[in-house]
Amino acid sequence: MWENSEVCVAANEEKISEVAILEELSRVLGSSMFARSGRLGRFLRFTVEAALACKGHILKQYLIRH
């Protein structure tokens, strides 16, 4: 979805691989709460992928609602 696959972290945070983050995302999306709500899962995936691509700054209410 995003062009840049760089994982953004603050200088004092431990770096976690993108693969590990996406594996955990898949595990969470497979949970019963997310399995019952496609919309909630799409929102979580969108925000995680935006953060991984260093595009968290684009997450505005307008963009998320559309």
Secondary structure in CASP SS format (residue, H / E / C, confidence):
PFRMAT SS
TARGET T0000
AUTHOR 0000-0000-0000
METHOD secondary structure of the structure
MODEL  1
M C 1.00
W C 1.00
E C 1.00
N C 1.00
S C 1.00
E C 1.00
V C 1.00
C C 1.00
V C 1.00
A C 1.00
A C 1.00
N C 1.00
E C 1.00
E C 1.00
K C 1.00
I C 1.00
S C 1.00
E H 1.00
V H 1.00
A H 1.00
I H 1.00
L H 1.00
E H 1.00
E H 1.00
L H 1.00
S H 1.00
R H 1.00
V H 1.00
L H 1.00
G C 1.00
S C 1.00
S H 1.00
M H 1.00
F H 1.00
A H 1.00
R C 1.00
S C 1.00
G H 1.00
R H 1.00
L H 1.00
G H 1.00
R H 1.00
F H 1.00
L H 1.00
R H 1.00
F H 1.00
T H 1.00
V H 1.00
E H 1.00
A H 1.00
A H 1.00
L H 1.00
A C 1.00
C C 1.00
K C 1.00
G H 1.00
H H 1.00
I H 1.00
L C 1.00
K C 1.00
Q H 1.00
Y H 1.00
L H 1.00
I H 1.00
R H 1.00
H C 1.00
END
